[in-house]
Amino acid sequence: MEQQQQQVVGILGGGQLGRMMVEAANRLNLKVLVLDKTGTPAFDLCANADGHVVGDFRNPDSVETLASRCSVLTVEIEHVNADALESAAKKHGVEVRPSAQVVRVIQDKYVQKCHLEKLGVPVAQYVDLTAGSEERDIVAAGFGFPVMLKCKTLAYDGRGNRVVKTERDIANSIASLGGGPSKQGPALYLEKMVPFVKEVAVMVARGANGSVASYPCVETIQKDNICHVVIAPARIDGKIQNRAREIAEQAVKGLGGVGIFGVEMFLMPNEDLLLNEIAPRPHNSGHYATEACHTSQFEQHLRCVLGLPLGSAEMKVPAAGMINILGAADMQETMAPCGRSMTVPGATVHLYGKKETRAGRKMGHITVVAETLSTLLKRMDAILGGTSLSSPPSPPPSQSTSSDSSSQPSQHISPRLYQTAKVGIIMGSDSDLPTLKPAAEILTRFNIPFEVTIVSAHRTPRRLVEYATSAHSRGLQVIIAAAGGAAHLPGMVAAITPLPVIGVPVALKVLDGMDSLLSIVQMPRGIPVATVAINNSTNAALLATRILGAHVAEYRDAMQAYMKEQEEVVNDKIDTLEQVGWQKY
């Protein structure tokens, strides 16, 4: 660490991301210098004011001046002059992390897509458009309409993209993006629309030694093409979350860059993931990590570029979120969420020091942490004022316009696409479902996310093994397993999973469920299975709630309220019996 403290990190760009990088550097006693124009957010926080370069981070002379004063160069924005960066670094013998070549690949969205496709990373269908022949190429692509027309460079936050709704709109759409190279506009490419369910993102850090650490998969909600809300972890099945992390890591490893990268993806109705784009820097989708993870994305980026060991990217709280403070009509309206957050537990305001606001300008953000997802969403609702993130999920399939993914029409899709279940309810046959419905009702009452499925120990043994093996990695914390007759399901699952298993004996036509009960309770030493009364899935769900409540105050408090309610019901009956007498009761 002492060696790294002697180095100087040069940051191209002094916006809010540079500002928060400076915050992390100050805490670690690391020296950073910034290249940007005066009055940018990063300059306000620089403890080492001497040496900063006032200029344009695209200007070769300014970049060379910064390089002459630093040991390593990095970026807080990808729209830099990669050639100037590479030239200055070679002249002054400094490291560039991520490298100029990585920045080049990411700057050109079409080149980026080609690179990812060669790596085997799933992406939406796309085609290049020939300068001067864009209209003909769009029709020939055969993607149908609507379709996405995109600039290859300088496209972000919805800028540089157009939805071509019909063939008649092609010419106007091309013109609105500069007309293509033949009209001195940016080069264009075409991308097929994808009917995604939601947008997710993963921050991935790659150290100087090639080590990789990915942050949890998060859900992002866009407003006017700008990331507005982030929910961590994403409200999707844990298996999909893990796959998103794998895809993101694959993409970043394939780039070969050093630093932190924001990887954005589309989640499809069939549970497939398509990588949308990568940012070679800290990203909106990683802001939550400052309060929610062991290592913030800004500290992690500095660790990467300085060759320090990577910090843990895992969350240290169960649930977290981020709300972007976007410019509104005036400063008072813009900052209203900050005022509301002052009375919200777990909320932390990060303002960027910008003196003026305009529509959509990123003025700051608010992070929120909580013990449970439901509490998190209620807290975020209180800050947003009017938005209802905590309402019952009605997952929307949307289009890759990303204009406002919070207001698309709803459609029934798999629960795996809009929640991370904490309790798994499984049965050997659908005939057991009536017995298990009370358990589902109890968990619904306690606002505990759960899943219900069929896993037969005898007819689908491979499915049983896969379910039990992956349960904990998907986010499940308790399993309720119902079985009748031989009733092997609870015991077999308990033999495989490290999670607590609660068995529900199901009464069949013969032996009235005693065979099921005795089978479940006769587990050998080392294979614990909690067992409730025959057909009593209500108690199974209540026990699951108590298990979760041992570490989550919200569930524990709800259980105490439930017990109080039960007591009041009995007391009411006592009063009624005393008032009317046993004859009329």
PyMOL commands that set and color helices and strands:
alter all, ss='L'
color gray80, all
select helices_A, chain A and resi 2-5+16-27+43-45+60-67+82-92+100-107+109-118+134-141+167-176+181-183+238-255+284-286+289-292+297-306+331-334+336-341+373-384+415-417+430-445+461-470+489-496+511-521+537-549+553-584
alter helices_A, ss='H'
color red, helices_A
select strands_A, chain A and resi 8-12+31-36+53-54+72-75+95-96+126-128+147-151+161-164+188-192+198-206+212-214+218-223+226-232+259-267+273-279+319-326+347-351+362-370+423-427+450-454+478-484+501-506+530-531
alter strands_A, ss='S'
color yellow, strands_A
deselect
rebuild
show_as cartoon
